[in-house]
């Protein structure tokens, strides 16, 4: 109930950090044949979507409890806008007239998934949190054994990530800050994050297959000899992902800066960042360009470009335009 009254810098700093990781991850995916890129992608995927979705649930309380369907509908509009924007870019860059509403193998899945999360929670909030968390986790773990869903209507990722959204909805921000604000928790969190980073670098060749679990859109049959243990792996991932997310909450500073302001505009970045990325790698052959400009350290250049894209898409003029598009004026009734 506090999300509109008081904005705490830590949360907005986290939002900006998570959305920056989303953009960086997508840019680096173009170079996933390199070990360094693989390590960075794996490290980011251990927390960026769970963190983003957890915080979406954490600050969805007012909208859900007051049944603000106008705000809920805005996520569906984001989904449509993203779909149309990506279609336009593909026409321009690849000269292909291909369009699909129901196959969501692009960034549009997130806006649609959050739209569904809100609607489901408006109904499910009447039930016991313990019952709902247990039921949704079991459903998600079993869903991975189904081979007939995936990117279609984003069904797999909706099932997989909904428990994380729901957990955010049930928890109170002030209680999280109280726990993560303790000095010993911050120290432990730093150790955990450092350990995950080291493992992501040193063991990447052994653990990269786990990305199929982290992404949430693949059935367990893609795990080869570990397919039978997919449900257990997903359950372990839930625990590990939330530990890492809480570790980031603990270490994230509460200092106000321009990044704090931009952290309140993450959805516009998520909705739009594929556009400059597709143009950069498609029309402008960005992969060749970065390798020619800085052959030895071109991944650093990719990192800089992805961060610049995140910052540019966070500016206020884009927010004004996006708000006009996703928050249509209500019809006046007599």
C-alpha positions as CSV (number, residue, x, y, z in Angstrom):
1,X,0.0,0.0,0.0
2,X,3.0,2.3,0.2
3,X,4.3,2.1,-3.3
4,X,2.5,5.3,-4.3
5,X,3.1,7.2,-1.1
6,X,6.8,6.8,-0.6
7,X,9.5,5.7,-3.0
8,X,12.5,4.2,-1.3
9,X,15.8,4.6,-3.2
10,X,16.9,1.0,-2.6
11,X,14.0,-0.4,-4.5
12,X,14.3,1.9,-7.5
13,X,18.1,1.3,-7.6
14,X,17.4,-2.4,-7.7
15,X,14.9,-2.0,-10.5
16,X,17.4,-0.1,-12.6
17,X,20.1,-2.7,-11.8
18,X,17.8,-5.6,-12.8
19,X,16.6,-4.0,-16.0
20,X,20.2,-3.1,-16.9
21,X,21.0,-6.8,-16.5
22,X,18.1,-7.8,-18.7
23,X,19.4,-5.5,-21.5
24,X,23.0,-6.7,-21.0
25,X,22.0,-10.3,-21.1
26,X,20.1,-9.9,-24.4
27,X,23.0,-8.0,-26.0
28,X,25.5,-10.6,-24.8
29,X,23.4,-13.4,-26.1
30,X,24.7,-12.5,-29.6
31,X,28.2,-13.7,-28.4
32,X,27.2,-16.8,-26.4
33,X,29.8,-18.8,-28.3
34,X,32.4,-17.1,-26.1
35,X,33.2,-18.5,-22.7
36,X,33.3,-15.0,-21.1
37,X,29.9,-14.1,-22.5
38,X,28.5,-17.5,-21.4
39,X,29.7,-16.8,-17.8
40,X,28.2,-13.3,-17.7
41,X,24.9,-14.5,-19.2
42,X,24.6,-17.4,-16.7
43,X,25.4,-15.2,-13.8
44,X,22.7,-12.7,-14.9
45,X,20.1,-15.4,-15.4
46,X,20.5,-16.7,-11.9
47,X,18.7,-13.6,-10.6
48,X,17.6,-11.0,-13.1
49,X,14.1,-12.3,-14.1
50,X,13.3,-13.7,-10.6
51,X,14.3,-10.3,-9.1
52,X,12.4,-8.3,-11.7
53,X,9.2,-10.5,-11.3
54,X,9.5,-10.6,-7.4
55,X,9.6,-6.8,-7.3
56,X,6.7,-6.6,-9.7
57,X,4.7,-8.7,-7.2
58,X,6.1,-6.8,-4.2
59,X,4.7,-3.5,-5.5
60,X,1.5,-4.9,-7.0
61,X,-0.5,-4.9,-3.8
62,X,-2.4,-1.7,-4.2
63,X,-3.3,-2.4,-7.8
64,X,-4.5,-5.9,-7.0
65,X,-6.3,-5.2,-3.7
66,X,-8.1,-2.2,-5.2
67,X,-8.8,-4.2,-8.5
68,X,-7.3,-1.4,-10.6
69,X,-8.1,-3.0,-13.9
70,X,-7.1,0.1,-15.8
71,X,-3.5,-0.4,-14.6
72,X,-3.6,-4.1,-15.1
73,X,-4.8,-3.6,-18.7
74,X,-1.8,-1.4,-19.3
75,X,0.4,-4.5,-19.2
76,X,-1.6,-6.0,-22.0
77,X,-1.2,-2.8,-24.0
78,X,2.6,-3.1,-23.4
79,X,2.5,-6.6,-24.8
80,X,0.6,-5.4,-28.0
81,X,2.9,-2.4,-28.4
82,X,6.0,-4.6,-28.1
83,X,4.6,-7.1,-30.6
84,X,3.8,-4.4,-33.2
85,X,7.2,-2.6,-32.6
86,X,9.1,-5.9,-33.1
87,X,7.1,-6.6,-36.2
88,X,7.9,-3.2,-37.7
89,X,11.6,-3.6,-36.9
90,X,11.7,-7.0,-38.5
91,X,10.1,-5.6,-41.6
92,X,12.6,-2.8,-41.8
93,X,15.7,-4.8,-41.1
94,X,14.9,-8.2,-42.5
95,X,12.1,-7.3,-45.1
96,X,10.0,-10.1,-43.6
97,X,6.2,-9.8,-43.2
98,X,5.9,-12.4,-40.4
99,X,3.7,-11.8,-37.3
100,X,2.5,-14.1,-34.5
101,X,0.4,-13.2,-31.5
102,X,0.5,-16.5,-29.7
103,X,4.2,-17.6,-30.0
104,X,6.1,-15.5,-27.5
105,X,9.8,-16.2,-28.1
106,X,10.7,-12.6,-27.6
107,X,10.5,-9.9,-24.9
108,X,6.8,-9.5,-25.3
109,X,6.2,-12.5,-23.1
110,X,7.0,-10.6,-19.9
111,X,4.3,-7.9,-20.3
112,X,1.7,-10.6,-21.2
113,X,2.8,-12.8,-18.3
114,X,2.5,-9.9,-15.7
115,X,-0.9,-9.1,-17.1
116,X,-1.9,-12.7,-16.4
117,X,-0.2,-12.6,-13.0
118,X,-2.3,-9.6,-11.9
119,X,-5.5,-11.2,-13.1
120,X,-4.8,-14.5,-11.4
121,X,-3.8,-12.8,-8.1
122,X,-7.0,-10.7,-8.0
123,X,-8.8,-14.0,-7.8
124,X,-6.3,-16.1,-5.8
125,X,-5.7,-13.5,-3.0
126,X,-8.8,-14.8,-1.2
127,X,-7.1,-18.1,-0.5
128,X,-4.5,-18.9,2.1
129,X,-0.9,-17.8,1.1
130,X,0.5,-21.1,2.3
131,X,-1.9,-23.1,0.2
132,X,-1.4,-20.9,-2.9
133,X,2.4,-20.9,-2.7
134,X,2.4,-24.7,-2.3
135,X,0.0,-25.2,-5.1
136,X,1.7,-22.9,-7.6
137,X,5.2,-24.3,-6.9
138,X,4.0,-27.9,-7.3
139,X,2.2,-26.9,-10.5
140,X,5.3,-25.2,-11.9
141,X,7.6,-28.1,-11.1
142,X,5.2,-30.6,-12.7
143,X,4.6,-28.3,-15.8
144,X,8.2,-28.9,-16.9
145,X,7.3,-32.5,-17.7
146,X,4.7,-31.3,-20.3
147,X,6.2,-31.1,-23.8
148,X,3.2,-29.6,-25.4
149,X,3.6,-26.1,-24.0
150,X,6.5,-23.6,-24.2
151,X,6.5,-20.2,-25.9
152,X,2.9,-20.6,-26.9
153,X,1.0,-17.9,-25.0
154,X,4.1,-18.0,-22.8
155,X,2.4,-20.7,-20.8
156,X,5.6,-22.3,-19.5
157,X,7.1,-19.1,-18.2
158,X,3.7,-18.0,-16.7
159,X,3.6,-21.2,-14.7
160,X,7.3,-21.1,-13.7
161,X,7.5,-17.5,-12.7
162,X,4.1,-17.0,-11.1
163,X,5.1,-18.4,-7.7
164,X,7.9,-15.7,-7.5
165,X,5.4,-13.0,-8.4
166,X,3.0,-14.4,-5.8
167,X,5.7,-14.5,-3.1
168,X,6.4,-10.8,-3.8
169,X,2.7,-10.0,-3.4
170,X,2.6,-11.8,0.0
171,X,5.7,-10.3,1.5
172,X,5.9,-6.7,2.9
173,X,8.7,-4.4,1.7
174,X,9.4,-3.1,5.2
175,X,9.9,-6.6,6.6
176,X,12.4,-7.4,3.8
177,X,14.3,-4.2,4.5
178,X,14.4,-5.0,8.2
179,X,15.9,-8.4,7.6
180,X,18.3,-7.5,4.8
181,X,19.4,-4.3,6.6
182,X,21.4,-6.3,9.3
183,X,25.2,-6.1,8.9
184,X,25.8,-9.8,9.1
185,X,23.1,-10.4,6.4
186,X,24.9,-7.9,4.1
187,X,28.3,-9.7,4.7
188,X,26.7,-13.1,4.0
189,X,25.1,-11.7,0.9
190,X,28.4,-10.4,-0.4
191,X,29.9,-13.9,0.1
192,X,27.0,-15.5,-1.7
193,X,27.1,-13.2,-4.7
194,X,30.9,-13.6,-5.0
195,X,30.5,-17.4,-4.8
196,X,27.8,-17.4,-7.6
197,X,30.0,-15.1,-9.7
198,X,33.1,-17.3,-9.3
199,X,31.1,-20.5,-10.0
200,X,29.7,-18.9,-13.1
201,X,33.2,-18.2,-14.4
202,X,35.1,-21.3,-13.3
203,X,32.4,-24.0,-13.8
204,X,30.5,-22.5,-16.8
205,X,31.2,-25.5,-19.1
206,X,29.8,-27.8,-16.5
207,X,26.7,-25.8,-15.5
208,X,25.7,-23.9,-18.7
209,X,23.0,-26.6,-19.4
210,X,21.1,-25.3,-16.3
211,X,20.1,-22.2,-18.4
212,X,17.2,-24.4,-19.6
213,X,16.0,-24.3,-16.0
214,X,16.7,-20.7,-15.4
215,X,14.9,-19.4,-18.5
216,X,11.7,-21.2,-17.5
217,X,10.5,-21.8,-21.1
218,X,11.9,-25.3,-21.8
219,X,10.5,-28.7,-21.0
220,X,12.6,-31.0,-18.9
221,X,13.1,-33.4,-21.9
222,X,15.8,-30.9,-23.1
223,X,17.9,-31.7,-20.0
224,X,19.0,-35.1,-21.4
225,X,20.1,-37.4,-18.6
226,X,18.8,-35.0,-16.0
227,X,15.2,-34.9,-17.5
228,X,13.7,-37.1,-14.8
229,X,15.0,-34.8,-12.1
230,X,13.7,-31.6,-13.7
231,X,11.1,-31.0,-11.0
232,X,13.6,-31.3,-8.2
233,X,16.0,-29.0,-10.1
234,X,13.3,-26.4,-10.5
235,X,12.5,-26.6,-6.8
236,X,16.2,-26.1,-5.9
237,X,16.3,-23.2,-8.4
238,X,13.4,-21.5,-6.7
239,X,15.3,-21.5,-3.4
240,X,18.6,-20.5,-4.9
241,X,17.2,-17.7,-7.0
242,X,15.4,-16.1,-4.1
243,X,18.5,-16.3,-1.9
244,X,20.4,-14.5,-4.6
245,X,17.7,-11.9,-5.1
246,X,17.6,-11.2,-1.3
247,X,21.4,-11.0,-1.4
248,X,21.1,-8.2,-4.0
249,X,18.5,-6.5,-1.9
250,X,20.8,-6.6,1.1
251,X,23.9,-5.1,-0.7
252,X,22.1,-2.6,-2.9
253,X,22.7,1.0,-1.6
254,X,19.9,3.4,-0.7
255,X,21.6,6.4,-2.2
256,X,19.5,8.7,-4.4
257,X,20.8,9.4,-7.9
258,X,19.7,9.7,-11.5
259,X,19.7,5.9,-11.6
260,X,17.1,5.9,-8.8
261,X,14.8,8.1,-10.9
262,X,15.4,5.9,-13.9
263,X,14.6,2.8,-11.8
264,X,11.0,4.0,-11.7
265,X,10.8,3.6,-15.5
266,X,11.9,0.1,-16.0
267,X,8.9,-1.1,-18.0
268,X,9.5,1.3,-20.8
269,X,13.1,0.0,-21.1
270,X,11.9,-3.6,-21.1
271,X,9.2,-2.8,-23.7
272,X,11.5,-0.9,-26.1
273,X,15.1,-2.2,-25.7
274,X,14.8,-4.9,-28.4
275,X,14.2,-2.2,-31.0
276,X,17.7,-0.6,-30.8
277,X,19.3,-4.0,-30.2
278,X,17.7,-5.5,-33.4
279,X,18.7,-2.4,-35.4
280,X,22.2,-2.4,-34.0
281,X,22.9,-6.1,-34.8
282,X,20.7,-6.2,-37.9
283,X,20.8,-3.1,-40.0
284,X,24.1,-1.8,-38.7
285,X,25.9,-5.2,-38.4
286,X,26.9,-4.3,-34.8
287,X,28.6,-7.6,-34.2
288,X,31.1,-7.0,-36.9
289,X,31.5,-3.3,-35.9
290,X,32.4,-4.0,-32.3
291,X,34.9,-6.6,-33.3
292,X,36.6,-4.3,-35.8
293,X,36.6,-1.3,-33.4
294,X,38.0,-3.2,-30.4
295,X,39.1,-6.7,-31.4
296,X,40.7,-7.7,-28.1
297,X,38.0,-6.4,-25.8
298,X,34.9,-6.0,-27.8
299,X,32.7,-7.4,-25.1
300,X,33.5,-4.3,-23.0
301,X,32.2,-2.2,-25.9
302,X,29.0,-4.3,-26.0
303,X,28.6,-3.8,-22.3
304,X,29.0,0.0,-22.7
305,X,26.5,0.1,-25.5
306,X,23.9,-2.0,-23.7
307,X,24.2,0.3,-20.6
308,X,23.8,3.4,-22.8
309,X,20.7,1.9,-24.3
310,X,19.3,1.3,-20.8
311,X,20.0,4.9,-19.8
312,X,18.6,6.5,-23.0
313,X,15.4,4.5,-22.9
314,X,14.9,5.6,-19.2
315,X,14.6,9.3,-20.0
316,X,11.4,11.2,-19.2
317,X,10.2,12.1,-22.7
318,X,9.9,8.4,-23.5
319,X,8.0,7.9,-20.3
320,X,5.5,10.6,-21.3
321,X,4.9,9.0,-24.7
322,X,4.6,5.5,-23.2
323,X,2.2,6.7,-20.6
324,X,0.0,8.2,-23.3
325,X,0.0,4.9,-25.1
326,X,-0.5,2.4,-22.3
327,X,-2.9,4.4,-20.0
328,X,-5.8,5.3,-22.3
329,X,-8.2,8.0,-21.1
330,X,-11.3,6.5,-19.4
331,X,-14.6,7.1,-21.0
332,X,-16.8,9.5,-19.0
333,X,-20.1,8.1,-17.9
334,X,-23.2,10.1,-17.3
